[in-house]
Amino acid sequence: MEDNEETAKKFELMFKGFAPDTKLRLSLLKNSAGDSVVLGRTQDDQEKYGDRGTLYIGRICEKINGYYGLKVLIDAIQPHKIFICGKTGSGKSYTLGVIAEELAKLDINIGVIIIDPMGIFWSMKFPSAKKENEALKTWGLEPKGFSNVKVFVPVGFFDKIPEGTKDDIFAIRPNELTVEDWCSTFGISIYESPQAALLNDIIEFLKKGYVAEIEGKQKFVVPKDNYTIDDMIECAKYCPEFVKKYRSDTVRALIAHLEAAKNWGIFSIKGTPIQNLTVPNQVSIIDVSFLPDFLRALVVGVVARKILEERTRYARHVKALEFQKNVQEPKGSQEYVKIPTTWLIIDEAHILVPSKGKTAASDALIEYAKRGRMPGCALVLSTQQPSATDDRILSQVDILITHNLSFADDISAFRARAPSLLPAELCEQSFVRRLPVGAAIIADQSMTTERAFVIYIRPRVSEHAGRVVPPESFEALTTEVKVLDVKEESKESRKKEQLIAAPPAPTLYIPASLAVDYLSRIIQFRFLDYLQPLDEKRYLKSINMRWSEVKRDILSVLLGYLTKASMSISNLETIEGVPVITISKGDTRIILSTCLTENETIAVLYVSSKTQQELDNYLTLINQLSKEI
């Protein structure tokens, strides 16, 4: 009896008091020890493999006799399609990190590639922070960093990233892009734009060779399979056939696109071989946090296509050899790239495979999800907006993990795509909206799983980047601002007095336009629910401010002015290395973030009010502030 009470107390600590009592029948596949349930597996496979090749992601927190508190294991031997969804701050990216940790611990020759849009997974190399130790102890876990994590940074940004957060260069060869890739990335129609036809001709001419005409002289350009963007531009400029076939403005427009692509920081004639990314027992992180969404989509599309192509070819090659025992490998077998079974993990999936429209990643990811099972291509997707994610990829999901969702459309999408029976209690909007951070509903299509159930995700053993700044760091923001008689003070002295203690703006070594996009995405992804709460009509506007000089104390200055306008600073977080401030006055809410580039100062503000007039008043105030600083 005493043991039962101690166990109950332990589980209460683990689940932070959250234990829904659904009283619904539950039948799941248990392991031989009876201390865990296993998802994504048949009874035969469980008897064959035991607990080997499973991912420990959490425990059942539903108060169901025989199941309450049991560990939840997910099979990793079969190539599953796992979908994780939840609103900002609900724990979905944290869960993604737990899965990544479990894959990093496996020793079954699986390759793992993480597409990291927020720059948070590099910290897996380091043990979890001390403040997590108590939670880890409760769960019977210990802090651990992973030495088999390798971080790849786009070639154009590699030298600008701090040491310790990077390992190798990631680059794409221009010849790895299809005409469709170029068109999607450039935003031109592959069927209607003459630029698409010109692109197709350029690629064909480069592959077979062509006659160029430069300053009245002709020369033959030899075929090139591994061509550069400069080769593409020269072909567009100097191939005389294009003069007859295309208008000059079409050629100029395409050359302008290609010239811009040279500065994207992702292309190199060497490229990164796929076998360097998917390596047995290695977690490869491709940090795309400094790239805009359209380039992230391009990277994902190319990587997903290469994995699927090479795994399909190699898996068939291996299977053929099984049927041809004692037969030597045929000549030319070296052209098979020997890559392992691969798990591709992607955050913010709704941006890459949206339900409306198409990106450079859409076709490749959908094909990967549809055809990946046979060649051993697993997929883990995470999003805050399941309703905004392409239904063609959701239809392939066999394990669904759902954290707290607010919007009715997203809850409906979760209900529609749950791969197992979803009890009425668990799909009630009120229940889904009240799920605490760390809790989730999990559904599995395996025959051994009777219905969806509620789990609590285990704590991370490695460091989770982007944590909230602790209270002692926030105290500096409460410094009282001196209010001056503006009639008696000069503008310069007012600036000095209107400072409030705040962290210095960090420097991001990226173009200013990308810095604005980066700050905007952080605010949109993390704080949209705060700015526009569910079922509450609000007017929302963003303001981007740029100064052509480096102002390291810009955050202090901005906070000083806003506080003088009787606005209250309620929270400071550091997310992905940049400060994000929550400010309010009455019904008006402001989210502010700042950073520096090499030559400029950037500030992005989102303002939300219940009335258009109130919003306009604050926009006027902020615009005046921008001119004064």
PyMOL commands that set and color helices and strands:
alter all, ss='L'
color gray80, all
select helices_A, chain A and resi 2-14+43-49+92-105+121-125+130-138+158-160+174-176+179-186+194-208+229-238+240-245+248-261+274-277+293-323+333-335+349-352+362-371+386-388+391-394+408-417+424-427+429-433+471-478+491-497+512-531+554-564+612-628
alter helices_A, ss='H'
color red, helices_A
select strands_A, chain A and resi 36-39+54-60+71-75+81-85+111-116+149-154+168-170+210-214+217-221+282-287+342-346+377-383+399-402+439-444+453-457+539-547+568-575+578-585+588-596+601-609
alter strands_A, ss='S'
color yellow, strands_A
deselect
rebuild
show_as cartoon
